[in-house]
Amino acid sequence: MALASPSVAAVSPARDRFADLMEAIAARQDREAFAEIFAYYGPRVKGYMLRLGAGDALGEELAQEVMITVWRKAHLFDRAQASVSTWVFRIARNKRIDVARRLNRPELDPDDPALLPHAPPPPDDALSAQEQEERVRVVLAQLPEEQLSLLQQAFYEGLSHREIAEKNGLPLGTVKSRIRLAFAKMRSKLESLH
């Protein structure tokens, strides 16, 4: 019968000890258990981050984030699935990947014109637009009811010509010609109002 090597025998109690500590954190938010986990894994996670290319400040910040995640997500640890070490370093690896992705995205320029709100229109443009709207309302009121109804269905209800034809029991060609006629009348009347 072969005996386990001393290194495996020594690792198993430590592995079980850390798993017990994680379960204590998960079950009752045991601060002493967390302090022990933090004291052991915190420096190791920082070293891991440094080996992955994070600078000292970023490595420290990521190590802190990893340990906070360990505290918050201890209930997700399952000793049957992985050792504490594997679980902690998987979190660390994922945090480092998240930071790398974030750093590879371009920063948004707050002065980019596409991101700035549109300037309000000058008062004379606003007045001009208001006057134009009023003229359109006057001209719309002068259209025959059948043409006005078709325009409202097309522009206010967003119906296609085919849907208008089906809704009103009209041939598609009739709908198109009535809408075209309504536009021609409106254009003519709007030009005469200028």
C-alpha positions in Angstrom: 0.0 0.0 0.0 1.5 3.3 -1.1 1.5 6.2 1.4 0.6 9.7 0.4 3.6 11.9 0.0 4.2 14.4 2.9 3.6 17.4 0.7 0.1 16.1 -0.3 -0.7 15.2 3.3 0.3 18.7 4.4 -1.6 20.4 1.6 -4.9 18.6 2.3 -5.4 20.0 5.9 -4.6 23.5 4.7 -7.0 23.0 1.8 -9.7 21.8 4.1 -9.0 24.7 6.5 -9.5 27.3 3.9 -12.6 25.6 2.6 -14.0 25.6 6.2 -13.1 29.3 6.5 -15.0 30.1 3.3 -18.0 28.2 4.5 -17.9 30.2 7.8 -17.9 33.4 5.8 -20.8 32.2 3.7 -22.8 30.9 6.6 -22.4 33.7 9.1 -20.2 36.4 7.6 -17.4 35.4 9.9 -15.0 38.3 10.0 -12.2 36.3 11.6 -12.4 33.7 8.9 -12.3 36.4 6.3 -9.3 38.1 7.9 -7.4 34.8 7.7 -8.4 34.3 4.1 -7.5 37.9 3.3 -4.1 37.7 5.1 -3.2 34.6 3.1 -4.7 35.3 -0.4 -4.5 39.1 -0.5 -0.7 39.3 -1.1 -0.8 36.3 -3.4 -3.5 37.8 -5.6 -1.6 41.1 -5.8 1.5 39.2 -6.9 -0.6 37.4 -9.5 -1.9 40.7 -10.8 1.7 42.1 -11.0 2.7 39.0 -13.0 -0.2 39.6 -15.4 1.2 43.1 -16.1 -0.8 45.3 -13.7 1.2 48.1 -12.1 1.6 48.3 -8.4 -1.4 50.6 -7.8 -3.7 48.7 -10.2 -2.5 45.4 -8.7 -3.3 46.6 -5.2 -6.7 47.9 -6.3 -7.6 44.6 -8.1 -6.5 42.5 -5.1 -8.8 44.6 -3.0 -11.7 44.1 -5.4 -11.0 40.4 -5.6 -11.1 40.0 -1.8 -14.3 42.1 -1.6 -15.8 39.8 -4.2 -14.7 36.8 -2.1 -16.5 38.3 0.9 -19.7 39.0 -1.0 -19.8 35.8 -3.0 -18.6 33.3 -0.4 -22.0 31.6 -0.6 -21.1 30.6 -4.2 -18.0 28.7 -3.1 -18.4 24.9 -3.4 -15.6 22.8 -2.0 -16.7 19.9 -4.1 -16.2 21.9 -7.3 -12.8 23.6 -6.6 -10.3 24.5 -3.9 -10.4 28.0 -2.3 -7.2 28.8 -4.2 -8.7 27.9 -7.6 -11.9 29.8 -6.8 -10.1 32.9 -5.6 -7.7 33.0 -8.5 -10.5 32.5 -11.0 -12.1 35.6 -9.6 -8.8 37.4 -9.9 -8.3 36.3 -13.5 -11.8 37.5 -14.4 -11.2 40.9 -12.7 -8.0 41.3 -14.7 -9.8 40.4 -17.9 -12.5 43.0 -17.1 -9.9 45.7 -16.5 -8.1 44.8 -19.8 -11.3 45.1 -21.7 -12.2 48.4 -20.1 -8.7 49.8 -20.9 -8.9 48.7 -24.5 -12.2 50.6 -25.1 -11.6 54.1 -26.2 -12.5 56.8 -23.8 -15.4 59.0 -24.8 -14.5 62.6 -25.4 -17.0 64.7 -23.5 -16.4 67.5 -26.1 -17.3 65.4 -29.0 -20.1 67.3 -30.9 -22.0 64.0 -31.4 -22.3 63.7 -27.6 -23.3 67.3 -26.9 -27.0 68.3 -26.8 -28.2 70.3 -29.7 -28.2 74.0 -29.2 -31.6 75.5 -28.9 -32.7 77.1 -32.2 -32.3 80.8 -32.5 -35.5 82.7 -31.5 -36.2 83.8 -35.1 -35.9 80.2 -36.4 -38.3 79.0 -33.6 -40.7 81.7 -34.6 -40.4 80.8 -38.2 -41.1 77.2 -37.5 -44.1 78.1 -35.4 -45.5 80.2 -38.2 -44.9 77.4 -40.7 -46.7 74.9 -38.4 -49.7 77.3 -38.2 -49.8 77.7 -42.0 -49.8 73.9 -42.3 -52.7 73.6 -39.8 -54.7 76.1 -41.8 -54.1 74.3 -45.1 -54.8 70.9 -43.5 -58.2 72.2 -42.3 -59.0 73.2 -45.9 -58.5 69.7 -47.3 -61.5 67.5 -48.1 -62.3 65.0 -45.2 -61.3 61.9 -47.2 -57.9 63.3 -48.0 -57.3 64.6 -44.5 -58.2 61.2 -43.0 -55.8 59.4 -45.3 -53.0 61.8 -44.4 -53.7 61.4 -40.7 -53.5 57.6 -41.1 -50.3 57.8 -43.0 -48.5 60.3 -40.8 -50.0 60.2 -37.4 -50.9 56.5 -37.2 -47.8 55.4 -39.3 -49.8 53.1 -41.6 -48.5 52.1 -45.0 -50.5 52.8 -48.1 -51.5 49.2 -48.2 -52.7 49.2 -44.6 -54.7 52.4 -45.3 -56.3 50.8 -48.3 -57.3 47.7 -46.3 -58.6 49.7 -43.4 -60.7 51.9 -45.6 -61.8 49.3 -48.1 -60.2 51.3 -51.0 -58.0 50.2 -53.9 -54.3 50.8 -53.2 -54.1 53.1 -56.3 -56.9 55.3 -55.0 -55.2 55.7 -51.6 -51.9 56.7 -53.3 -53.6 59.1 -55.7 -55.6 60.8 -52.9 -52.5 61.3 -50.8 -50.6 62.6 -53.8 -53.5 65.0 -54.6 -53.6 66.2 -50.9 -49.9 67.0 -51.0 -50.3 68.9 -54.3 -53.1 71.0 -52.8 -51.2 71.6 -49.7 -48.1 72.7 -51.6 -50.1 75.0 -53.8 -51.9 76.6 -50.8 -48.7 77.0 -48.7 -46.9 78.7 -51.6 -49.8 81.1 -51.9 -49.6 82.0 -48.2 -45.9 83.1 -48.5 
